[in-house]
Amino acid sequence: MGAGCETLSGTWCKDLLNTIMQNTPHSWANHTLQCFPPVLNEFFQQNSVAKENKQQLKKAVEEEFRNWASMNNENDIIAHFSVPGTPPLFLCVVWKMILETDRISPIAYK
């Protein structure tokens, strides 16, 4: 057991976790963290992500949905939602599209 925990505390593990957090920032509930190995628990405690404000998220999704609806050029749509470093709202837009139109635009698959 001790050897397994030591390997998790290696730099390869921390590098991997940092990469994951950079690409998909997320957090875990405290009761879930208690089930993690101590090294992972400590990492996620030290690298917590602020909880999103639901009202701000809703407003941002509404705005992106309006952007989607107002764009006519397929290349512009793809370029807009492919910009690195922008908030990952595309899946929210697709979900809203399903809820409002009961279908997904073929452009979303590209």
Stockholm file with secondary structure:
# STOCKHOLM 1.0

chainA/1-110         MGAGCETLSGTWCKDLLNTIMQNTPHSWANHTLQCFPPVLNEFFQQNSVAKENKQQLKKAVEEEFRNWASMNNENDIIAHFSVPGTPPLFLCVVWKMILETDRISPIAYK
#=GR chainA/1-110 SS CHHHHHHHTSHHHHHHHHHHHHHSCCCCCHHHHTTSCHHHHHHHHHTCCCCCCHHHHHHHHHHHHHHHHHCCCHHHHHHHTTCTTSCCCHHHHHHHHHHHHSSCCGGGGC
#=GC SS_cons         CHHHHHHHTSHHHHHHHHHHHHHSCCCCCHHHHTTSCHHHHHHHHHTCCCCCCHHHHHHHHHHHHHHHHHCCCHHHHHHHTTCTTSCCCHHHHHHHHHHHHSSCCGGGGC
//
